[in-house]
């Protein structure tokens, strides 16, 4: 996994909308990568928060979709670090942690900087619609890439 390099969706200036997908479940990560790629986004993937922050150093993006409960560095830590930057991407936090705790994880993620949250399991159409809405609401502030 590493994502798609060509995309159809753009920021209005002909530049691909970049999305970083973060989840420790390889099947879900592959499914999200495929769905976002088919929808025209330029994607990269990471399997935990620490790896996501490393990817962001060389791949500035418009949106991060991150799981909350992961090894090495959880999504909450990644969200806090991502949102420290003035030009931080939008963040969608996702969680499928055990019954009863899922809502609390997502509530904390929203409180600590996630722009939106989505409980697992979800349909790919749901997360793509949420991503599209967030990007549309932020279209005046999207970074421009390349020349």
VOPAGU-2260 file (C-alpha; in pm, 1 decimal, decimal comma):
REM VOPAGU-2260
SITE   aa  ch    i         X         Y         Z
SITE  UNK   A    0       0,0       0,0       0,0
SITE  UNK   A    1     121,5     343,4     -70,6
SITE  UNK   A    2    -157,1     511,8    -249,6
SITE  UNK   A    3    -231,3     644,3    -588,5
SITE  UNK   A    4     -20,6     910,5    -754,3
SITE  UNK   A    5    -273,7    1036,7   -1009,0
SITE  UNK   A    6    -610,4    1181,1    -925,3
SITE  UNK   A    7    -901,5    1355,2   -1091,7
SITE  UNK   A    8   -1035,5    1555,6    -798,0
SITE  UNK   A    9    -854,7    1883,4    -761,5
SITE  UNK   A   10    -841,3    2197,2    -553,9
SITE  UNK   A   11    -968,5    2415,2    -834,3
SITE  UNK   A   12    -618,7    2494,5    -960,1
SITE  UNK   A   13    -568,8    2158,9   -1130,5
SITE  UNK   A   14    -392,1    2008,0    -829,9
SITE  UNK   A   15    -494,0    1674,5    -681,7
SITE  UNK   A   16    -660,3    1668,5    -341,5
SITE  UNK   A   17    -428,1    1474,3    -114,2
SITE  UNK   A   18    -557,3    1235,2     150,1
SITE  UNK   A   19    -365,1    1039,3     411,7
SITE  UNK   A   20    -545,4     726,7     535,2
SITE  UNK   A   21    -436,7     582,1     870,4
SITE  UNK   A   22    -553,0     250,0    1015,3
SITE  UNK   A   23    -385,5     -58,5    1161,0
SITE  UNK   A   24    -638,2    -291,9     994,0
SITE  UNK   A   25    -477,9    -376,4     656,9
SITE  UNK   A   26    -809,5    -484,1     501,5
SITE  UNK   A   27    -991,1    -163,1     592,9
SITE  UNK   A   28    -689,3      46,2     491,8
SITE  UNK   A   29    -681,2    -121,7     149,0
SITE  UNK   A   30   -1057,6     -75,5     110,2
SITE  UNK   A   31   -1041,7     295,2     198,6
SITE  UNK   A   32    -738,4     345,5     -26,4
SITE  UNK   A   33    -922,0     184,7    -315,9
SITE  UNK   A   34   -1242,1     385,1    -255,0
SITE  UNK   A   35   -1063,3     720,8    -226,0
SITE  UNK   A   36    -846,6     643,1    -530,2
SITE  UNK   A   37   -1150,9     546,6    -737,9
SITE  UNK   A   38   -1316,4     871,2    -625,0
SITE  UNK   A   39   -1020,3    1061,0    -770,0
SITE  UNK   A   40    -811,5    1149,5    -466,1
SITE  UNK   A   41    -431,8    1123,9    -445,0
SITE  UNK   A   42    -376,7     897,2    -143,6
SITE  UNK   A   43    -107,7     771,4      88,4
SITE  UNK   A   44    -147,5     526,0     373,9
SITE  UNK   A   45       2,4     463,4     717,6
SITE  UNK   A   46     -60,6     191,9     978,4
SITE  UNK   A   47     -34,1     406,8    1293,2
SITE  UNK   A   48      -3,9     765,0    1412,6
SITE  UNK   A   49     376,1     767,0    1423,2
SITE  UNK   A   50     400,7     651,6    1061,8
SITE  UNK   A   51     131,7     901,8     961,8
SITE  UNK   A   52     334,1    1191,2    1104,5
SITE  UNK   A   53     638,9    1067,3     912,0
SITE  UNK   A   54     437,1    1057,1     588,6
SITE  UNK   A   55     307,6    1410,4     650,7
SITE  UNK   A   56     664,7    1545,5     660,7
SITE  UNK   A   57     701,6    1470,0     289,0
SITE  UNK   A   58     337,6    1455,2     181,3
SITE  UNK   A   59     143,3    1763,3     290,0
SITE  UNK   A   60    -222,5    1683,2     248,0
SITE  UNK   A   61    -569,6    1830,8     257,9
SITE  UNK   A   62    -735,0    1557,1     463,2
SITE  UNK   A   63    -630,7    1289,9     712,3
SITE  UNK   A   64    -862,9     999,8     791,5
SITE  UNK   A   65    -734,5     829,1    1105,0
SITE  UNK   A   66    -835,9     543,1    1326,1
SITE  UNK   A   67    -816,4     614,6    1698,5
SITE  UNK   A   68    -699,6     287,0    1854,9
SITE  UNK   A   69    -369,6     175,9    1695,3
SITE  UNK   A   70     -30,4      43,7    1810,0
SITE  UNK   A   71     277,8     265,2    1861,7
SITE  UNK   A   72      86,8     594,6    1842,2
SITE  UNK   A   73    -288,9     621,8    1861,7
SITE  UNK   A   74    -498,0     853,4    1649,3
SITE  UNK   A   75    -555,7    1098,6    1935,8
SITE  UNK   A   76    -180,8    1164,9    1960,8
SITE  UNK   A   77    -156,6    1205,5    1585,1
SITE  UNK   A   78    -452,5    1445,3    1576,4
SITE  UNK   A   79    -298,5    1660,1    1851,6
SITE  UNK   A   80      31,3    1677,3    1662,3
SITE  UNK   A   81    -131,1    1743,1    1324,3
SITE  UNK   A   82    -351,9    2021,9    1457,2
SITE  UNK   A   83     -56,0    2208,9    1611,8
SITE  UNK   A   84      32,7    2342,3    1268,2
SITE  UNK   A   85    -141,0    2654,2    1137,4
SITE  UNK   A   86    -200,0    2497,9     793,6
SITE  UNK   A   87    -319,3    2165,9     934,8
SITE  UNK   A   88    -528,5    1941,2     711,0
SITE  UNK   A   89    -886,6    1854,7     794,2
SITE  UNK   A   90    -916,2    1537,3    1003,8
SITE  UNK   A   91   -1180,2    1266,7    1011,1
SITE  UNK   A   92   -1143,9    1035,2    1312,4
SITE  UNK   A   93   -1282,2     683,3    1283,3
SITE  UNK   A   94   -1318,6     423,9    1556,6
SITE  UNK   A   95   -1455,5      77,4    1601,9
SITE  UNK   A   96   -1332,8      28,2    1957,4
SITE  UNK   A   97   -1553,1    -183,0    2178,3
SITE  UNK   A   98   -1917,9    -107,7    2246,6
SITE  UNK   A   99   -1970,4     177,0    2488,1
SITE  UNK   A  100   -1620,3     316,1    2447,3
SITE  UNK   A  101   -1645,1     397,4    2075,8
SITE  UNK   A  102   -1857,7     704,8    2134,6
SITE  UNK   A  103   -1618,9     830,3    2402,0
SITE  UNK   A  104   -1316,0     788,6    2172,2
SITE  UNK   A  105   -1488,9     978,3    1895,1
SITE  UNK   A  106   -1610,0    1245,6    2136,7
SITE  UNK   A  107   -1252,9    1296,2    2262,3
SITE  UNK   A  108   -1118,7    1303,2    1907,5
SITE  UNK   A  109   -1364,9    1580,5    1817,1
SITE  UNK   A  110   -1283,2    1769,7    2136,5
SITE  UNK   A  111    -909,0    1746,6    2064,9
SITE  UNK   A  112    -919,0    1864,6    1705,6
SITE  UNK   A  113   -1085,1    1619,2    1467,3
SITE  UNK   A  114   -1311,4    1807,2    1227,8
SITE  UNK   A  115   -1550,5    1512,8    1194,3
SITE  UNK   A  116   -1592,3    1162,6    1336,9
SITE  UNK   A  117   -1736,3     840,5    1202,6
SITE  UNK   A  118   -1806,1     515,4    1389,3
SITE  UNK   A  119   -1703,6     182,4    1239,4
SITE  UNK   A  120   -1845,5       0,1    1063,4
SITE  UNK   A  121   -1934,6     254,1     795,8
SITE  UNK   A  122   -2006,2     246,2     424,7
SITE  UNK   A  123   -1738,3     379,5     190,7
SITE  UNK   A  124   -2003,8     610,9      46,2
SITE  UNK   A  125   -2045,8     764,6     394,8
SITE  UNK   A  126   -1678,7     844,5     443,6
SITE  UNK   A  127   -1640,1     972,6      87,5
SITE  UNK   A  128   -1940,6    1203,3     132,9
SITE  UNK   A  129   -1799,2    1329,4     463,1
SITE  UNK   A  130   -1457,8    1387,5     302,8
SITE  UNK   A  131   -1612,5    1570,2      10,2
SITE  UNK   A  132   -1815,9    1792,4     242,0
SITE  UNK   A  133   -1512,0    1880,1     455,6
SITE  UNK   A  134   -1298,6    1958,6     152,4
SITE  UNK   A  135   -1574,3    2167,6      -6,4
SITE  UNK   A  136   -1611,6    2366,7     317,1
SITE  UNK   A  137   -1237,5    2427,1     319,7
SITE  UNK   A  138   -1185,2    2486,1     -53,9
SITE  UNK   A  139   -1069,3    2844,0      -7,2
SITE  UNK   A  140    -788,9    2728,9     220,6
SITE  UNK   A  141    -658,7    2418,2      42,0
SITE  UNK   A  142    -286,5    2406,4     -26,7
SITE  UNK   A  143    -168,2    2427,7    -382,9
SITE  UNK   A  144      82,4    2169,3    -497,6
SITE  UNK   A  145     338,6    2153,7    -773,9
SITE  UNK   A  146     351,2    2376,4   -1075,9
